[in-house]
Amino acid sequence: MANRVFQGVVYQMKDAINRVVGVVDETGTVVSCSDLNMIGEVREGFVAERLNGDTFVKDGFSYHQFSSNRHNDYAVYVEGTDETSAQFASLMAISLQSIKQYYDEKFDKTNFIKNVVLDNILPGDIYAKAREMHFSTDVSRVVFLIRVTSGTDISAYDVVSGLFPDKQKDFVFNISETDTVLVKEIKRGIDQRDLEKLAASIVDTLSGEHYIKATIGIGTPIANVKDLATSFKEAQVAMEVGKVFDTEQPVISYDNLGIARLIYQLPTTLCEMFLREVFKQGSIESLDNETLFTIQRFFENNLNVSETSRGLFVHRNTLVYRLEKIKKLTGLDLREFDDAIVFKVALMVKKYLSANPAKY
């Protein structure tokens, strides 16, 4: 389609400069020309000449290379080898480069998706733009937020782009120096565990093959393109909540945050009030590290005294003594389900307040 845009400009320039004007691609094939009979021809020796510089003269034509990308994809050629021909070619290259850049931005689906994800486009404009680009709006998709925590000079963007080469279905782009977004097309009703396995495979590839350490936050699957911004925000929340409550987990799904998500959304003043009410008899700070470790293992073993004592390699009576000590200090008996729930939530609230995460 870009070639048709070039052709429109080239044809208008025909009468203005009264010379043959055209555009060739990087292979030397004429893609647009004021002389329609020349379209499709291959300029012999062009590929070799283009490596010597952006401007050159060959076979009676002046050339000037241009592109909106990092390397030259096209070149303008103007009939003649004089200075005027070179100036015409230079002016046309500047014009066509600007036109191509505008065209790329206007019809680039990845750029469109990026604007939707970052909420940089009005909801009413999403569908109009999607129709203009022939973009499917009712396909199930999910947002992965990939955050690099340490690594090499290799770009995570390049690695992830290579893993998902179908640029019509999957979209990869950077939003910061450390954060890369993957918008993945999925089947409707896909299992959440499959998404987590996919995210885990990305983490493994980054670390195993490229020595890049990363964590991934997963938003909820959405059925309409307008909800991509919501899925992205959920992926951000998953990343932040995971950083507070599950620092060792490389993959955090918004759907699996559970009560941590609720705590994260509470005002800090309410959290502080909750802690004061729970620990009326004594502060949580009065518990030493050994006691807190015992509590953690007790919760991991579903409040089972026998299993916990075996796991800690202590006598059952020793564990009971520690639990009694906790009850005396806090007023909460962790062997009772209700008290255990309150204490578990209190520990998470304390961790949340200590982390003081930045909210999006």
N, C-alpha and C positions, 0 to 999 in steps of 0.2 A: 504493500500500500504506500510505503514511503516513496517508491519509484514513481507512482502516479502524482504525488505531491511535487517531486522534482520536475516531472514532465510539464506540469502546469506552469512552473516558474520559468523553465528553460524556453518553453514555447513563446512566452511573453517577451523574453529577452531577445528573441530572434530579430524582431523589427527594430529594437532599441539600439543594438550594436551592429546589425547587418553583417554578422559573421555566424558561422556554424558553431553552435554551443552544445555541449553535452556533459553527461555524467557517466563515469565508469565505476564499477565496484572494485574490490581489492584484487579480483582475478583478472582485471582488464576488460571485462565484458561491459559493453555500452548498455546502460539501463534506461537512460533518458537522452533525447537528442532533438534539436530543432529540425534535423533532417531525419524523418521517421524511418527512412530506408536503412539508416545506420544502426538502429536499435537491435541488439543481439549480436553485433559484431564483437570480435575479441581483438583488442589492441596488442599486437605482437611486441614483445619486449617491455611491456608496461611494468610487469611484476619486478623485473630486475631494476628498472629505472627508479621505481618508487622507493626502493631501499636507500637510494643515495641522497634523498632530501624531500622536503614537502613540495618544492617547486622544481620543474624541469621542462625541457623542450624536447619533443620527439615527433618525427615524421610530419613536420609542418604545423604542429599544435602546441600550445602552451598549457601546461598542467599545473593544478594547485590542489593538493590533497586536503581533505577535511573529514571530520567525524565528531559526533557528540560523545563518543566513548574514549577510552584511554588510548586506543590505537586507531590509525587511519583506516576507515572502511571504504571511503569513496574519494574520488578526485574529479574536479571540474576540468574540462578541456575547452579551449577556445581556439578557433582557427587563426593561425598567424604565429610568428615567432618574435614579433617586435615587442617593444616595451608596453605599448597600448594593450596588446593581447594579454600580456602577463598581468596588467592592472585589472583588466576585465575578469580574468580568471580568479584573481585574488578577491575582488569584490563579490563575485558570485559565490566563492567558497565560504566567505563570511556569512552571506545571506542564507545559503543552503544549510550551513551548519546550525544556525539559529533556528531555522525552520524544522530541521530534523530533531533538534533537542526539544523543541516545543511539541513536536509530533510524538516523540518517545514518551515524554511525560504525560501527554494527553491519553495515549493509548497503551501505556505500560500497565499491565494488570497488577504486577507486583507493587508498583507505586500506588495504585488505587487501593489495594488491600492494606498497604501500610497506612494510608490516610484513614481508612475505616477503623483499623485496629487502634490507632492513636487518637481517634475521635477528632480528626482534623477536617471532617467533611460533614455537612449538615445531613440529618437523616433523610430529609426530602430529596436531597441530591443523589443519594446512594443509588436508588433504583434508576434514575435518569442516566447516571453515568454507567451503570451496569448494562443497561440496554444499548447504549452507544458503543460499548466495548464487546457486546455479545457475551456477557459474563453471566454464568448461572448463579442465581441468588438463593435458590432453595436447596442447595446441596449441603449435606452435613459436613461440618468442619470442626476442628478443635485447635486451640492455640497452645503451643509449647514455648515457654520462656527459658532460654538456655543462658545461664550466667557462668562465665569463666572466672574461676577463683585463682587459678595459677596455671601457667603453661609456657609454651615456647613462642617463637615468632610466627608460627603457623596460625592463620586465622581460623577461628571456629566457624565463621561464616562460610569460608571456602570448603571446609570439611562437610558441614551440614548440607550445603548446596550440592555437593557431589553425591551425598547419600540419597537425595530426593531430586533427581534430574528432570522430572516431568513438570515443567514450568507452567503448564496450563492447569494443573491440579494442586500442586504444592508450592507454597511461596515462602521464600527465606529472605530476611533483610535484617540489617543491624539497626539498633535504636540507641546504642551507646558503645563506648569502647569495650565494655565487658558483656553486654547483653545482645543476644541474637534471638529473633523471633522466627518460629516455624509455624505457618498456618497449614495444617494437614487436612486434606480431604479424606473422609472416613465413610464407612458404611453405616447406615442408620442402625441404631441399637447396638453398636459395638460395645463389647465388654470393657469396663474400666481397667481391668487387669491387663488387657491387650495393649491399651494405651501406655500403661506403666511399663510393660515389657519393651515396647517400642522406645520409650524414653530411656530405659536402662541400656538398651543396645546402643543408643546414641552416646550415652555417657561412656560406655565401654570402648566404643570406637575412638572417641576423643582421647581417652586416657591410654588405652592399650596401643594404639597405632601412632598417636601424635603427641603423647605426654601432656595433654591438656586436661586439667582437673576442672570439672564443671558440675553444677547442680541444675536440675530442671524442674520448673513449676508447670503443672498441667491445669488448664482451665476446664470447665465443663463443655461437652460437645454441644454445638448449636446447630439449628436447622435452617437458619437464615443469615445471610451475610451481614445484616444490620446488627446482629448480636455478637459480632466478632469482638467489638470493644469490651463487651461484658466478659467474654471468655478470657480476654487478655488481662483485664483487671483481676479476675479470679486467679489467673496464673501468677500475677504479681503478689497477691495476698498469700497464696500457697507458698511462694518463695520466702516471704517475710515471716509467716507463721512457722514454717519449717525451720527457719534460722533461729527462732526463739525456742521452739519446743523439741525439734528433732534435728539437732545440728549434724548428726552423723548420716542422715539419709540423703542420698544424691538425687532421689526422685520424690517429689512431693505433689500429691494430687489434691486439688481443692475439694473434691468429693469425699476424701478420706480424712479431712482435718478434724472432724468430730467436734468435741467440746472446745478444742483449741481455737477454732474459728470463732466461736461465740465469745470466748475470753478476749481474743484479739480485738473484737469490735466494741468492747465495753470501755466506757470512760475510765481513766486512771483513778479519778476520785472515788468512783464506785468500787473499784477493785481494792483500794486502800481501806475503805469503809468495811468491806467484806472481811479483810484480813483482821481488822481490829475486833470485829464481832466474833470471828471463829476462835481467835486466840486471846480470849479474855483473861484466862488464867496465867498465860505465859506467852512470850514472844516465840515465833518460829526460829528466831536467831539463837535461842537457847539450846537448840538441838545441834550436837556436834556432827562432824562428817560421817563418823562410824554409824551413828544413829540414823542419819538420812540415808545412808547406803543400805542399812537393814530394812528401812521402810520401802525403798525402791524394790528390793528383792522380794519383800513380802507382797507387794502389789503385783509384781511379775508372776508370782506363784499363786495368784487368785486367792489371797488371804489364807493360804494353807500353811499352818504352822509347821507341820512335819516336813513338807517339801522344802520350805524355806530354810529350816534348820539344817537339813542335809546339804542344801546348796551353799550355805554359809560355813559348813563344817563346824557347827557349834551344837551343843546339847540343846535339846528341846526346851529344857527349863531355863537355859540361858536366854533363848529367844523370848520366852514368856516374860522373863524378868525385864528385858529391854522394852517390850510392849507395855508392860505395867509402868515403866519409867516414863514412856511417852504419854501415857494416859495421865499420869500425875502432873507432868509439865504442861500439857495442853488441854486436858479435860476430854480428850477424844480417845475412845477405845477402838483401835484399828481392827480388832477382831469382829466388831460389829459393822455390818455392811453400810449402814447410813453414815456412821462416823468415818468409815474409810473413804466413802465417796466425798464427803466434805473435805477431808484432809487432802485427798488427791487433787481436788479442784484448787484448794488453797495453795498447794505447792506449785501448780501451774500458774496461778495468778501471781505468786511471788516471783516466779521465773520471768513472767511477762513484764512485771514492773521493773525488775532488775535489768532486763534487756533494753527496755524503753525503745521499741522498734519505731522506725520511721513509717508513717502511714501514707498510703497513696490515696 
